[in-house]
Structures are given as structure tokens and as C-alpha cells.
């Protein structure tokens, strides 16, 4: 099991456009990750799935950085 010094999280901003109009944004969003990095496509897919978003058009990931921080989810 990972200890706190091994835990990695990604901190980022995002913008999501919906294909039927409108959109949402998030700033300083944090997610637990496995490994040392996560690509923008996988990160966008994770947000859409985890938030159960429908009718998603474009997803933009901005200001992404990996930090050492204890995971919040079991």
C-alpha cells in the first residue's frame, strides 16, 4: 500500500463544452492518480465519467501539475 510520500495527485483547471450548448469550468481541481503522470485525454475522460456528464463536446485541461499529497479516496 502506498504511503503519503508515494501518493500523487493532479491539480488542474478544466473547461467542458456541451454539444447542446453551455459548459462548465473547474479551477484548482484535484484528483488522485496512480503512477507519476496522466495524459490530458485520460484526465478529461475521468472527469466526464466521474461527474456523469452527458452531451459532452470538447474538454480542455489547463495548468496541470502533479503534486505529492495523500490520496483522499480509498
Steps between C-alpha positions, in 0.01 A plus 500: 500500500625849416602736775450876496836568337412264212150641440466722196214732409443713196392863543349668195241732351250378244239626258229276358270600216172318449387407150151633574633837626654633818792369697668474839838595641706387793802669656754338728326162463689210665487130424692200630708329232693177475855535374695816425282665233168492315445624146241767425270263309487250787448782750213646295341157464525447876329833579215432256445149636538589868260796473263296280488773237300450180504678164867595545667678210854625560700454822800725563753432778701804611779572753552132585762410760576186698546538875586273791197486728322225686219340297152601615299205363540149635 
